[in-house]
């Protein structure tokens, strides 16, 4: 059995728990913690994420007493540990002795200790100390009965890329490996422009706040390099853990923003994907947005269940205004993660801190103690999840729709000096994913060079940067009979941010049957008329070269010109959106395209605001139905189903209270 199979066997259910920071509390509190964990059905906690200064109070001196007692207590209490390597936050003695490990911003200003995650990932000094600590921890706890999973670092990339001199050296080394000669670098970075020609790699710096504007190819390579440097830190620690504890799975928790690291390059190095999600209760689209992230997480390792490593039991502390989760929202959003393939529901954090920057961040056990609504909901959810062991390890069926996501394209898209500052990747992704989500259509996420043949529909919200081969991959998919939807400002540049010449969107022109003459971005919050609805963000002058116009612009200088086109190409169809239709119009369009491609919702006829997803257990599909509305709703089912949460008899309708959840299985 592989490492993850063993972990699943050990936990035997959807894991439940959170970050546990007992070093912030006197020991008598720990006893209460264990008692309350039992009461709440907690079976997995992340320990020691920020314990470096506790465990190594002086260089090379290790005081494991606290952690020994905590882990023994957990083992005795039947709670497994996701044990951190503790390298996320260097202790003061390290930065005092080696200030050169502190990260430097793009403006050249050093970040100082006093917060956390203040290290330069390229620093050999940081790496040496981190690996040494990881090794000591692995040696100490190999074979400890509490140890179930390794948690390396914490939220890599949560701090902006470092631009210090050490990073500059490492970047030059990275560039030498990538480009054989400085002339090749010059060609890739278009350095004949603005007198940027380098005569030696030694002259290259990180893109430190240049006089406007930065060379975009340089900036995108720096984003690639920064992702690789963080990955190198992770891999150095992972290597040690593998050597000492070959049977213990290793992971790290990806930060909510998704953006800093190219997760396609990371995912193969994790035994299981882990993610931290903090949807904003003030945002009416919070559930739709986080659903996209969950689809990314499930897709990173080909549909393997992933771990929701952190979420807030209620409010966070780091937004300008921090809304609590209203009654039922924490449970609903937790089940949403499970519906999208999560095998763990965990929180930041177990007990609310008394001091420090996160004292107003909610926790499973709040300042007021285990008496109020938050703890009650925590306890209830723990009980509920424990009663559904069959879900653990159950995969979601492969979706019929795939959405294309590519990190270098994302980074390149968001450089300066583009036609519009309003074209942001996540906005595009959400605008295309939202209508699928609203219709309860499952969606996988893939890279542009993935095998697309299993999918009936491929959606490309924006692929600004694309290599010829990847573009051919999408084209072949359509030729072979696939349906593809692509939005504007795709296929514009090559991997070095150089324009694909010969007319936009270069490598997609043949497939789309059109050419774009000129971009006409809209003014801030501007709208443009369409034959049905309105367009937002963007418009452009499309010249048809085989495609037919399905929608036209109806206002402004582009009135009468194509806004949405369709092109039959090979055995398939390629749609193109030359604007971003408003959400209602977008929903209509996406429904039309996906129905044409034969893509059906997970359950038919669900009312608005109600989502369903499936996971396939040994007994067949289990449907998780989520009412995201604050009002009750009755859902009509295609066939009689039994309720697994409430033990309801088979029926062909199910009543969901406000923010209610049902777990359903076919009656036969
Ligand atoms: C991140 C970190 C945690 C904690 C939470 C608070 O996800 O990983 O340590 O700071 O944010 O929301």
Boltz pocket constraint, residues with backbone or C-beta under 6 A from the ligand:
constraints:
  - pocket:
      binder: B
      contacts: [[A, 154], [A, 155], [A, 276], [A, 278], [A, 310], [A, 316], [A, 317], [A, 348], [A, 358], [A, 361]]
      max_distance: 6.0
